[in-house]
Amino acid sequence: MLTGDFTAKQAAALRPQVQRLVDEALDEMVRKGPPADLLTDFALPVPSRVIAVLLGVPYDDHPFFQSCSNKLLDMSLPAEEVRATSQAFGTYLYTLVESKAAEPGDDLLSRLLAERVETGELTRQQLVSMALLMLIAGHETTANTIALGTLALLRHPEQLALLRDTEDPAVIARAIEELLRYLSVVENVVVRVAVDDFTVAGEQIRAGDGLIISLPAGNRDTTLLPDRPNALDITHNARGHLAFGFGVHQCLGQNLARTELQVAIPSLLRRLPSLALAVPFEEVSFRQQMSVYGVTRLPVTW
């Protein structure tokens, strides 16, 4: 139902709009002046605005859906709080869907209402569930990759300089693929059940076994990248990495995510060539309890 809205062609068509939103976020961060929290001042606003525009969700409501998504991804919270958050988020989106049924807009939710719900292919509740997934996945993963990617580059200044000083789209694309491989912010959420017996690296898997697939382990495997798989090198050919999954079950929004990353990170580095951590690296805290890895804050200066 959604593949046509997230093709590479559609993502390319959105690039000018993504660039505008990136520039606006940078303008706001620079206007506030250093130091800044790169996560809340840049990394989160960019994909949040993009997915809000795409779905037709008011960006002014982003503090609410950001708070909800943080709770839904927090593996340390009690189940009762997660359920309550899910219900509150679902109620908000159901009200939004109802308003779009009354007054459709030029957005994905309005089109799905007209093309899928009104034809009986989807219920409104199913549309709400899809919207919740797209809204969370559409900003959390990309935002954390922007923040972590910037941190990784700050820790590797020669790599940062290579990306900052090029305008070659092929070089930029390769750099982003390497960051996706190296960071792997979605770690252990790919869960599968074996349908046949098979063997992996000498380990016997039986039909019916449950499997949790470690994407970072796959992305650091020497069969993918024989040359220094644990090193960040934006000249690596990281094609075939698992950051978006593998096979038919791949991330729906990967083309949009690539576009956002290819625009956001180089734009940030060019706009603020003196960008630096505002605290020692040892003071940067990470989201260890979240199902999408990242930083809790990223203090920077320039």
C-alpha positions as CSV (number, residue, x, y, z in Angstrom):
1,M,0.0,0.0,0.0
2,L,2.8,2.4,0.8
3,T,5.7,1.4,-1.4
4,G,4.8,3.9,-4.1
5,D,5.0,6.8,-1.6
6,F,8.5,5.9,-0.5
7,T,10.4,5.1,-3.7
8,A,13.8,6.5,-4.6
9,K,12.0,8.8,-7.2
10,Q,9.6,10.1,-4.5
11,A,12.5,10.7,-2.1
12,A,14.4,12.6,-4.8
13,A,11.4,14.8,-5.5
14,L,11.3,15.7,-1.8
15,R,15.0,16.7,-1.7
16,P,14.4,20.5,-2.2
17,Q,11.8,20.4,0.6
18,V,14.2,18.5,2.8
19,Q,17.0,21.0,2.1
20,R,14.6,23.9,3.0
21,L,13.7,22.2,6.3
22,V,17.4,21.5,7.1
23,D,18.4,25.1,6.3
24,E,15.5,26.4,8.6
25,A,16.7,24.1,11.4
26,L,20.3,25.3,11.0
27,D,19.1,29.0,10.9
28,E,17.3,28.5,14.2
29,M,20.2,26.7,15.9
30,V,22.7,29.4,14.8
31,R,20.3,32.2,15.8
32,K,20.2,30.7,19.4
33,G,24.0,30.5,19.4
34,P,26.4,28.0,20.9
35,P,26.4,25.9,22.9
36,A,23.6,23.8,21.5
37,D,22.1,20.4,21.9
38,L,22.5,19.0,18.4
39,L,19.9,16.3,19.1
40,T,17.0,18.6,20.1
41,D,18.1,21.6,18.1
42,F,18.9,19.9,14.8
43,A,18.8,16.1,14.6
44,L,15.2,15.7,15.8
45,P,13.5,18.8,14.2
46,V,14.6,17.8,10.6
47,P,13.1,14.3,10.3
48,S,10.2,15.3,12.6
49,R,9.2,18.1,10.2
50,V,9.7,15.9,7.1
51,I,7.5,13.1,8.4
52,A,4.9,15.5,9.7
53,V,4.6,17.2,6.3
54,L,4.5,13.8,4.5
55,L,1.8,12.4,6.8
56,G,-0.1,15.6,7.4
57,V,0.5,15.7,11.1
58,P,0.8,19.2,12.7
59,Y,4.4,19.8,13.6
60,D,3.3,22.0,16.5
61,D,2.2,18.7,18.1
62,H,5.8,17.3,17.9
63,P,6.5,17.6,21.7
64,F,3.6,15.2,22.3
65,F,4.5,12.6,19.7
66,Q,8.2,12.9,20.6
67,S,7.3,12.2,24.2
68,C,5.1,9.3,23.2
69,S,7.7,7.7,20.9
70,N,10.4,8.0,23.6
71,K,8.2,6.0,26.0
72,L,7.2,3.4,23.4
73,L,10.8,2.8,22.6
74,D,12.0,2.7,26.2
75,M,12.5,-1.0,27.1
76,S,12.9,-0.1,30.8
77,L,9.3,1.2,31.3
78,P,6.6,-1.0,32.9
79,A,4.1,-2.5,30.5
80,E,1.2,-0.5,32.0
81,E,2.9,2.8,31.1
82,V,3.7,1.6,27.6
83,R,0.0,0.6,27.1
84,A,-1.3,3.9,28.4
85,T,1.1,5.8,26.1
86,S,0.1,3.7,23.1
87,Q,-3.6,4.4,23.9
88,A,-3.0,8.1,24.2
89,F,-1.0,8.3,21.0
90,G,-3.6,6.2,19.2
91,T,-6.4,8.4,20.4
92,Y,-4.6,11.5,19.1
93,L,-4.0,9.9,15.7
94,Y,-7.6,8.6,15.5
95,T,-8.9,12.2,16.1
96,L,-6.5,13.4,13.4
97,V,-7.8,10.8,11.0
98,E,-11.4,11.8,11.7
99,S,-10.5,15.4,11.0
100,K,-8.9,14.4,7.7
101,A,-12.0,12.4,6.7
102,A,-14.0,15.6,7.2
103,E,-11.5,17.9,5.5
104,P,-8.9,16.0,3.4
105,G,-5.5,17.5,2.7
106,D,-2.7,16.9,0.3
107,D,-1.0,14.3,2.5
108,L,-0.5,10.6,2.9
109,L,-3.1,10.0,5.6
110,S,-5.8,11.8,3.5
111,R,-4.9,9.7,0.4
112,L,-5.0,6.5,2.4
113,L,-8.4,7.4,3.8
114,A,-9.7,8.0,0.3
115,E,-8.0,5.1,-1.5
116,R,-8.0,2.4,1.1
117,V,-10.4,3.1,4.0
118,E,-13.3,4.3,2.0
119,T,-13.0,1.3,-0.3
120,G,-13.1,-1.0,2.7
121,E,-9.5,-2.3,2.3
122,L,-8.5,-0.7,5.6
123,T,-10.3,0.2,8.7
124,R,-9.7,3.5,10.4
125,Q,-8.1,1.8,13.3
126,Q,-5.7,0.0,11.0
127,L,-4.8,3.3,9.4
128,V,-4.2,4.7,12.9
129,S,-1.8,1.8,13.7
130,M,0.1,2.4,10.4
131,A,0.3,6.1,11.1
132,L,1.7,5.5,14.6
133,L,4.4,3.2,13.2
134,M,5.3,5.6,10.4
135,L,5.4,8.6,12.7
136,I,7.7,6.9,15.2
137,A,10.0,5.2,12.7
138,G,10.0,8.2,10.4
139,H,11.8,10.4,12.9
140,E,13.4,8.4,15.6
141,T,15.8,6.4,13.5
142,T,16.9,9.2,11.2
143,A,17.3,11.7,14.1
144,N,19.5,9.3,16.1
145,T,21.6,8.5,13.0
146,I,22.1,12.3,12.3
147,A,23.3,12.8,15.9
148,L,25.4,9.7,16.2
149,G,26.8,10.2,12.7
150,T,27.9,13.7,13.6
151,L,29.5,12.4,16.8
152,A,31.3,9.7,14.9
153,L,32.7,12.2,12.4
154,L,33.8,14.6,15.2
155,R,35.7,11.6,16.6
156,H,37.3,11.0,13.1
157,P,38.2,14.6,11.9
158,E,39.9,13.3,8.7
159,Q,36.7,11.6,7.8
160,L,34.7,14.7,8.7
161,A,36.9,16.8,6.4
162,L,36.4,14.4,3.5
163,L,32.7,14.7,3.7
164,R,32.5,18.4,4.5
165,D,34.8,19.4,1.6
166,T,33.1,17.4,-1.2
167,E,30.0,18.2,-3.3
168,D,30.2,14.9,-5.2
169,P,26.8,13.2,-4.7
170,A,28.5,9.8,-5.2
171,V,31.0,10.5,-2.4
172,I,28.3,11.8,-0.1
173,A,26.1,8.8,-0.8
174,R,28.9,6.4,0.0
175,A,29.7,8.2,3.2
176,I,26.1,8.0,4.4
177,E,26.0,4.2,3.6
178,E,29.2,3.8,5.7
179,L,27.7,5.7,8.6
180,L,24.5,3.6,8.4
181,R,26.6,0.4,8.4
182,Y,29.0,1.6,11.2
183,L,26.3,2.9,13.5
184,S,23.4,0.4,13.0
185,V,21.0,2.3,15.3
186,V,18.3,-0.4,15.1
187,E,20.0,-3.2,16.9
188,N,17.9,-6.2,18.0
189,V,14.4,-5.5,16.8
190,V,14.4,-7.9,13.8
191,V,12.7,-11.0,15.1
192,R,12.1,-14.1,12.9
193,V,11.0,-17.7,13.2
194,A,12.8,-20.4,11.2
195,V,10.6,-22.2,8.8
196,D,13.2,-24.9,7.9
197,D,16.3,-26.5,9.5
198,F,19.5,-24.8,8.5
199,T,23.0,-24.1,9.7
200,V,24.8,-20.7,10.2
201,A,28.5,-20.6,11.1
202,G,28.3,-24.1,12.5
203,E,25.2,-23.5,14.6
204,Q,22.2,-25.7,13.9
205,I,18.9,-23.8,13.6
206,R,15.7,-25.9,13.8
207,A,12.3,-25.1,12.2
208,G,10.3,-23.3,14.7
209,D,13.2,-21.7,16.5
210,G,12.8,-18.0,17.4
211,L,15.7,-15.8,16.2
212,I,16.7,-12.3,17.2
213,I,18.9,-10.9,14.4
214,S,21.7,-8.6,15.5
215,L,22.1,-6.1,12.7
216,P,25.3,-4.5,14.1
217,A,26.9,-7.9,14.2
218,G,26.0,-8.5,10.5
219,N,27.3,-5.0,9.6
220,R,30.6,-5.7,11.3
221,D,31.0,-9.1,9.7
222,T,34.1,-9.7,7.5
223,T,32.0,-11.4,4.8
224,L,30.4,-8.0,4.3
225,L,33.5,-5.9,4.6
226,P,36.8,-7.8,4.7
227,D,38.9,-4.7,5.2
228,R,38.7,-3.3,8.8
229,P,34.9,-3.9,9.4
230,N,35.1,-2.2,12.9
231,A,36.6,1.0,11.5
232,L,34.7,4.1,10.2
233,D,35.9,4.8,6.7
234,I,33.6,6.8,4.4
235,T,35.5,5.5,1.4
236,H,34.4,2.0,2.2
237,N,32.0,0.3,-0.2
238,A,29.3,-0.5,2.4
239,R,26.7,-1.5,-0.2
240,G,24.8,-4.5,1.1
241,H,24.8,-3.4,4.8
242,L,21.9,-4.5,7.0
243,A,20.9,-1.1,8.6
244,F,17.6,-1.2,6.8
245,G,17.0,-5.0,7.1
246,F,17.4,-7.5,4.3
247,G,15.3,-9.2,1.7
248,V,11.6,-8.4,1.2
249,H,11.3,-7.2,4.8
250,Q,13.3,-4.0,4.5
251,C,12.6,-0.5,6.0
252,L,9.8,1.1,4.1
253,G,11.3,4.6,4.5
254,Q,14.9,3.8,3.6
255,N,15.0,6.0,0.5
256,L,13.6,9.0,2.4
257,A,16.0,8.4,5.3
258,R,19.0,8.3,2.9
259,T,17.8,11.6,1.3
260,E,17.5,13.3,4.8
261,L,20.9,12.1,5.8
262,Q,22.6,13.0,2.6
263,V,21.2,16.6,3.0
264,A,21.4,17.1,6.7
265,I,24.9,16.0,7.7
266,P,26.9,17.6,4.9
267,S,24.8,20.8,5.3
268,L,25.6,20.9,9.0
269,L,29.3,20.4,8.4
270,R,29.5,23.1,5.7
271,R,27.4,25.6,7.6
272,L,29.4,25.1,10.9
273,P,33.0,24.1,9.8
274,S,34.3,24.7,13.3
275,L,31.7,22.4,14.9
276,A,33.1,20.6,18.0
277,L,31.9,18.8,21.1
278,A,31.1,21.2,23.9
279,V,31.9,18.5,26.5
280,P,34.5,15.8,26.8
281,F,33.4,12.6,24.9
282,E,33.3,10.7,28.2
283,E,30.4,13.0,29.3
284,V,28.2,12.1,26.3
285,S,25.4,9.9,27.5
286,F,23.9,7.2,25.3
287,R,20.4,5.6,25.0
288,Q,21.3,2.2,26.4
289,Q,17.7,1.3,27.4
290,M,16.1,2.2,24.0
291,S,15.3,-0.1,21.1
292,V,16.6,2.6,18.8
293,Y,20.2,3.5,19.8
294,G,21.4,7.1,20.1
295,V,22.5,9.8,22.4
296,T,20.4,11.4,25.1
297,R,22.0,14.8,24.4
298,L,24.8,16.0,22.2
299,P,26.3,19.3,23.4
300,V,28.2,21.1,20.6
301,T,29.7,24.5,20.0
302,W,31.3,26.3,17.0
